[in-house]
Amino acid sequence: MTKRKKKKHLKATPFFLVLLLISLGIYYGVHYIREQENFRVLLLRNKQKEEEERIKKEQEIKYNDCLARSYTEAELTDELQNKKQEVNNLIVKNNYKTSVYYEDIVTGFTYTYNPSTVYYGASLIKLVDALYLIHKATLGEINLDTETITYNASYKKSFSSGLAKHNYGDKVTLRELITHAISVSDNSAHMMLYDYIGRENLKAYGQSLGGKVIMTGSDKFGNQTAEDTNMYLKEAYKVITENEEYGPFLKEIMDNNERNSFNTEIVKIYHKYGACDPYYYHDIGLSLEEHPYAISILTLHENSNYKEVIQNVHAKIIELKDLFYETRENACHLEVYGN
């Protein structure tokens, strides 16, 4: 007789286990949806932030471009005109015998007072000596460190403290002579460089920079105008800021207090002065701060109050510069940001 197999019965899944599984499914499903939503929100925020940063950067570029664009006479507000008149009034009221040329190097904004008046330039020509030789060295036509000039008795002049340490017959490098000519305004150094360069070469080079009266006159120093010297200063600025080999050298030797009438505790000007008794005292230089500028102040105050003239006129010029940038910053902010 065949025995019948007993059927196995599956036990019913407890209700609470089913409920648990459903609850877990719902929990993780909701959690996943929330995570996806959070990710989407975060992605949107990042994109929004990136867009805001892009717009901000574009606005900053436009603002800086606006600050640096070339000046036009349409920007001459009444306030700026009045400030220029204040400089004029200072000069006239105090009977300053002077010519002035200020120029913002980035924008071209200027102030001038009798800029074409011709003065005996005295030692101002030494800056052109330096620029000429640096130009030739940059072209590879000369070497400031290996080429020398022999110092002899014919070159000995007063106000030559740099060459005082040399003896007749010494061979002095071009670099050292340039250093003496600019940093201590050494007259003997200029005489040696003048003969090395040649009068016509020096004159032609100055004219190539825009000079009109360079080497007019009968001696080896010649005449200058404030307009011309500012052109030489702008070339010096170009060398200092663009010429990696010789820029630091020129900056270093122009950074001196040899009769520097510009410098105060808060004002720093890289300069070259020129003076000749009994009348002529001039100071020309560069500000290399946030808003760089060139300034030439030529005077007939050598035996009187030359420092007062330079300091007072320069202080008014700084007020004018500050007002110009305040005006431009406000205009550019309105143009770019709309408020």
Secondary structure as GFF3:
##gff-version 3
##sequence-region A 1 339
A	DSSP	alpha_helix	15	68	.	.	.	ID=ss1
A	DSSP	three_ten_helix	73	75	.	.	.	ID=ss2
A	DSSP	alpha_helix	78	93	.	.	.	ID=ss3
A	DSSP	beta_strand	98	104	.	.	.	ID=ss4
A	DSSP	beta_strand	110	113	.	.	.	ID=ss5
A	DSSP	beta_strand	119	120	.	.	.	ID=ss6
A	DSSP	three_ten_helix	122	124	.	.	.	ID=ss7
A	DSSP	alpha_helix	125	138	.	.	.	ID=ss8
A	DSSP	beta_strand	148	150	.	.	.	ID=ss9
A	DSSP	three_ten_helix	153	155	.	.	.	ID=ss10
A	DSSP	three_ten_helix	163	165	.	.	.	ID=ss11
A	DSSP	beta_strand	171	173	.	.	.	ID=ss12
A	DSSP	alpha_helix	174	183	.	.	.	ID=ss13
A	DSSP	alpha_helix	187	197	.	.	.	ID=ss14
A	DSSP	alpha_helix	199	208	.	.	.	ID=ss15
A	DSSP	beta_strand	223	224	.	.	.	ID=ss16
A	DSSP	alpha_helix	226	242	.	.	.	ID=ss17
A	DSSP	alpha_helix	247	254	.	.	.	ID=ss18
A	DSSP	beta_strand	270	276	.	.	.	ID=ss19
A	DSSP	beta_strand	280	287	.	.	.	ID=ss20
A	DSSP	beta_strand	293	299	.	.	.	ID=ss21
A	DSSP	alpha_helix	306	337	.	.	.	ID=ss22
###
